Every structure is written in C-alpha cells, then in structure tokens.
Amino acid sequence: MPELPEVEVTRSGIAPVLIGHRVSGVTVRVPALRYPLPKNLERTIDGHSLVAVSRRGKYLLLDFGCGHLLIHLGMSGSLRLVPASLAAEKHDHFDLVFAIKGKAMALRLRDPRRFGAILWLEGDPIKHPLLAVLGIEPLTEDFSAKWLKEELNGLSAAIKPTLMDSHRVVGIGNIYASESLFRAGIDPRRPAGRISMPRLERLVSAIKTTLAAAIDAGGSSLRDFIHSDGSSGYFQQQYFVYGRSGNPCRICGRPIRELRQGQRATFFCADCQR
C-alpha cells in the first residue's frame, strides 16, 4: 500500500505541473472504486483551475476554489501524468484532464484492486468524516516525544501496531514502523506505555528521519506504486529490516527475525532492538 512517503512523492510530483492550470475534461471509466465516484464532476469543475495540492495522512486534496477533490490510492493505486490521448489500459479508471500550454494532459488514476477513492468535498475538507478522525502528522513540530509520551500513557498494546494506528499518528504504515523502530533500537513488542522518554525521543527522531529519507528516495516501489512520471522509488534498497527475514542485520550481523502483529508481518533484530 502506498504510505505517507509515496503519497507525498506523488503530491510533490503533480503539484508544480498542474497548479494554475484549467480543467478541460473528466473521464470516468467505472461507477465506483471503494465508494461511488462523484456524479456530474465534469460539470462541477470544468473550466476551474487547480489552486493547490495538499496531503492529509495518505489522502491527497486537490483544491479548485469551489471545492476539493479527495484522492486515496488504496492498496495498489498510482497517479500518473500522461497525454490525454494515450489509450487507457485495463486498470486506468479515472482521468482528470488539464489544458497545459495548448496540450491536453491527464492526471490518470490506475487502481488494479479498486480500493482507492475519489470524492468531491465542499466546505472545509478537514471536517469530512474520513479526515476528521485522523491523528497527528509525524513530520510536523507538534509530533514530539512529549506528545507521544502523553498519547501512549497507560497503553499495554505493543508499540509497533500502536504506531500504525492512524487515529493516533497518520502515515506510519507497516514498512516505516518496522524501519523506524529499528533505527530507534526499540523492540516492536514492547508495551507502548512503558517506553522511557529518552527512548521516545530516539523514536520520534527515527520516525522523522525514516520518512524524510523515504521521500528523498522517491518512496518504496513495492508491487504497483510508481511516480507521477512513471518512474519508481528506491527506498526499499535502504531497508534495515523490512522484508529481510533470515538475512544478516546490517549492524550486528545476526539474522533478522519475523513475527506477526495484528495480522501484519513485523521485521526486527533481536540484538539491536531491546
């Protein structure tokens, strides 16, 4: 699944190309993804220019002044910028066409599993039920060891699945939770409410460092994720633990271990993470 870094890479790829340009068409090839696609969208935004592209958690928000188009990439979705004349393939379900320097360019959603979402929001988008329940953004100054200590106080649940709870912190999916805990030297099974302040300071720093490094590397291209220009990310080449079960730890040389937490695979080094 595209996580926070992949969505941020997508945002930064499409924003400079599309902001300020006018919508000249909308093509909808399926009636629904995770939810029904908005009706009469072309009539609503045709002729409007894109004002801004922002991100909240794993959601993209395209601001057209008259409302926002919310996009979620689901389990396997990607957005690409392609000539509008390029023939759509089997899983290309939606095109948002812009007039750019006399050419028709499409922001095209490809979603093989159809778990993504496209919704039209009017009013304050942050108050929409999908966004209103989201937790703190981990790359902001508000995400601190002090905040995390208060949030985790009294929790007996393991730290790794707790970090993946989007109602607490957004965007730390399975890959980046495992990698961040390794960088912080924290066992993923440790009870969240029993982690000391010094360790939480290391964890907050590790989360921010890991996410920033992933964004700089263009995200992780697992399965179907590609950039808006069709290229791939390469952060997976830097993994310390994720997907490396049985391989030697890059720090101590002991085999990386794998276990299941909340029906998800967790990877860790029993020597480096205590």
C-alpha positions in Angstrom: 0.0 0.0 0.0 1.3 3.5 -0.8 2.2 5.0 2.6 2.9 8.6 3.6 6.2 9.0 1.7 4.7 7.6 -1.5 1.7 9.9 -1.3 3.9 12.9 -0.5 6.1 12.0 -3.5 3.0 11.9 -5.7 1.9 15.3 -4.3 5.2 16.9 -5.0 5.3 15.4 -8.5 1.9 16.7 -9.7 1.6 20.0 -7.9 4.2 22.0 -9.8 2.9 20.7 -13.1 -0.8 21.2 -12.6 -1.3 24.2 -10.2 -2.7 27.2 -12.0 -3.9 25.2 -15.0 -7.6 24.7 -16.0 -9.6 21.5 -16.1 -10.7 20.8 -19.6 -12.4 17.4 -19.1 -13.1 14.4 -16.8 -13.2 10.8 -17.8 -14.8 8.2 -15.5 -14.5 4.6 -16.6 -16.0 2.7 -13.7 -19.0 3.7 -11.5 -17.2 3.1 -8.2 -13.9 2.4 -6.5 -14.1 2.0 -2.7 -17.0 4.4 -2.9 -19.2 5.6 -5.9 -17.4 8.2 -8.0 -18.8 11.7 -7.8 -21.6 12.4 -10.3 -21.5 15.4 -12.6 -17.9 16.1 -11.6 -17.1 17.5 -15.1 -19.9 19.9 -14.8 -18.7 20.9 -11.3 -15.1 21.6 -12.1 -14.8 22.1 -15.8 -13.1 25.4 -16.5 -11.8 25.8 -12.9 -8.1 26.0 -12.3 -6.2 23.9 -9.7 -5.3 26.2 -6.8 -3.3 23.9 -4.5 -2.4 20.2 -3.8 -2.1 19.2 -0.2 -1.8 16.0 1.8 -3.5 14.8 4.9 -2.2 11.4 6.0 -2.5 9.2 3.0 -5.1 11.4 1.3 -4.5 13.9 -1.4 -6.6 17.1 -1.6 -6.8 19.0 -4.9 -8.2 22.5 -4.3 -10.2 24.0 -7.1 -11.5 27.0 -5.2 -15.1 25.8 -5.5 -14.3 22.6 -3.6 -11.7 19.8 -3.1 -11.2 16.6 -4.9 -10.1 14.0 -2.4 -8.0 11.1 -3.7 -6.8 8.0 -1.9 -4.6 5.4 -3.7 -5.9 2.4 -1.8 -3.9 -0.7 -1.8 -2.3 -0.6 -5.2 -3.2 2.8 -6.8 -1.0 5.3 -8.5 -1.4 8.7 -10.2 0.4 9.4 -13.5 0.6 12.5 -15.7 0.1 11.3 -19.3 -1.0 12.8 -22.6 -4.8 12.7 -22.6 -4.7 10.9 -26.0 -2.8 7.9 -24.6 -5.1 4.9 -24.7 -6.3 3.8 -21.2 -5.3 0.4 -20.0 -7.4 -2.1 -18.1 -7.0 -0.6 -14.6 -6.9 3.1 -15.6 -10.3 4.1 -14.1 -10.2 7.9 -14.0 -8.7 10.8 -15.9 -8.7 14.5 -14.8 -7.7 16.4 -17.9 -5.9 19.8 -17.8 -5.1 22.2 -20.6 -1.4 22.8 -20.3 0.4 25.0 -22.8 -2.0 24.1 -25.5 -1.8 20.4 -24.8 -4.3 18.1 -23.0 -2.6 16.3 -20.1 -4.4 13.7 -18.0 -3.9 13.0 -14.3 -4.7 9.3 -14.6 -5.6 7.0 -11.7 -4.6 3.4 -12.1 -6.0 1.1 -9.4 -5.9 -2.6 -10.0 -7.7 -3.6 -6.8 -10.1 -0.7 -6.9 -9.7 0.0 -3.2 -8.9 3.7 -3.8 -11.3 6.6 -3.5 -12.2 9.8 -5.4 -14.7 12.1 -3.6 -15.8 15.6 -4.2 -15.9 17.7 -1.0 -17.5 21.1 -0.4 -16.7 23.2 2.6 -13.8 22.6 5.0 -12.3 19.2 3.8 -10.7 18.6 7.2 -14.1 18.2 8.7 -15.0 15.4 6.4 -15.5 12.1 8.3 -12.6 10.4 6.6 -10.2 13.2 7.6 -11.7 14.4 10.9 -10.7 11.2 12.7 -7.0 11.3 11.6 -4.2 11.7 14.1 -1.2 13.9 14.2 1.1 14.4 11.2 4.5 12.8 12.1 6.6 15.3 10.1 5.3 18.3 12.0 6.9 20.0 15.0 3.8 19.0 17.1 4.9 15.4 16.8 7.3 15.3 19.7 8.5 12.9 22.4 6.4 14.8 25.0 3.3 14.5 22.9 4.0 10.8 22.3 4.6 10.1 26.0 1.2 11.6 26.8 -0.6 9.7 24.0 0.9 6.4 25.0 0.4 6.8 28.7 -1.0 3.6 30.2 -1.2 1.6 27.0 -0.3 -2.1 27.2 -0.5 -2.7 23.5 2.7 -3.3 21.6 4.4 -0.2 20.2 4.6 -1.3 16.6 0.8 -1.7 15.9 0.2 1.4 18.1 2.3 3.5 15.7 0.3 2.2 12.8 -3.0 3.4 14.3 -4.0 6.3 12.1 -6.3 7.7 14.8 -3.1 8.5 16.8 -0.4 9.2 14.1 -1.0 9.2 10.4 1.0 7.7 7.7 3.3 5.3 9.5 2.5 2.1 7.7 4.0 -1.3 8.1 7.2 -0.7 6.3 8.1 2.6 8.1 7.0 1.4 11.5 9.5 -1.5 11.3 12.3 0.6 9.9 11.8 3.4 12.5 11.7 1.0 15.4 15.0 -0.5 14.2 16.6 2.9 13.9 15.4 3.7 17.5 16.6 0.4 18.9 13.2 -0.5 20.3 11.7 -4.0 20.3 8.4 -3.8 18.3 6.8 -6.0 21.0 7.5 -3.6 23.9 4.3 -2.2 25.6 3.8 1.3 24.2 3.1 2.8 27.6 6.3 1.5 29.1 8.8 3.2 26.9 11.0 5.8 28.6 11.2 9.4 27.5 14.8 9.1 26.2 13.7 6.1 24.0 10.7 8.1 22.8 13.0 10.9 21.8 15.0 8.5 19.8 11.8 7.0 18.3 10.4 10.4 17.2 13.7 11.3 15.6 13.9 7.9 13.9 10.3 8.2 12.5 11.0 11.7 11.0 14.4 10.6 9.7 13.0 7.4 8.1 10.0 9.2 6.5 12.2 12.0 5.2 14.7 9.6 3.8 12.0 7.6 2.0 10.6 10.8 0.5 14.0 11.8 -0.7 14.4 8.3 -2.3 11.1 8.6 -4.1 9.3 6.2 -1.8 9.3 2.5 -1.9 8.2 0.8 -5.1 6.6 -2.3 -3.9 4.0 -4.0 -6.2 2.2 -1.3 -8.1 3.4 2.0 -6.8 5.1 4.3 -9.4 5.7 8.1 -9.5 3.5 10.5 -11.4 6.1 10.4 -14.2 6.1 6.6 -14.4 9.4 6.1 -12.6 10.0 4.1 -9.4 11.2 4.9 -5.9 14.2 3.1 -4.4 13.9 3.4 -0.7 13.5 -0.4 -0.5 17.2 -0.6 -1.3 17.9 1.0 2.1 15.8 -1.2 4.3 17.4 -2.3 7.5 14.8 -5.0 8.5 11.6 -4.9 6.4 11.4 -7.9 4.1 14.8 -9.2 5.2 13.8 -12.1 7.4 16.7 -14.5 7.8 19.2 -12.1 6.3 22.1 -10.7 8.5 21.4 -7.5 10.3 23.3 -4.6 8.6 24.6 -3.5 12.0 25.3 -6.6 14.1 25.2 -9.5 11.6 22.6 -11.6 13.4 19.6 -12.9 11.4 16.6 -10.6 11.0 13.5 -12.1 12.7 9.9 -12.0 11.5 6.7 -12.2 13.6 3.0 -11.4 13.1 1.4 -8.5 14.9 -2.1 -7.5 14.2 -2.1 -9.8 11.1 0.8 -7.9 9.7 4.4 -9.0 9.3 6.9 -7.3 11.6 10.7 -7.5 11.0 13.3 -6.8 13.7 16.7 -7.5 15.0 16.6 -9.1 18.5 20.1 -7.9 19.3 19.8 -4.3 18.1 16.2 -3.8 19.3 15.6 -4.3 23.1 
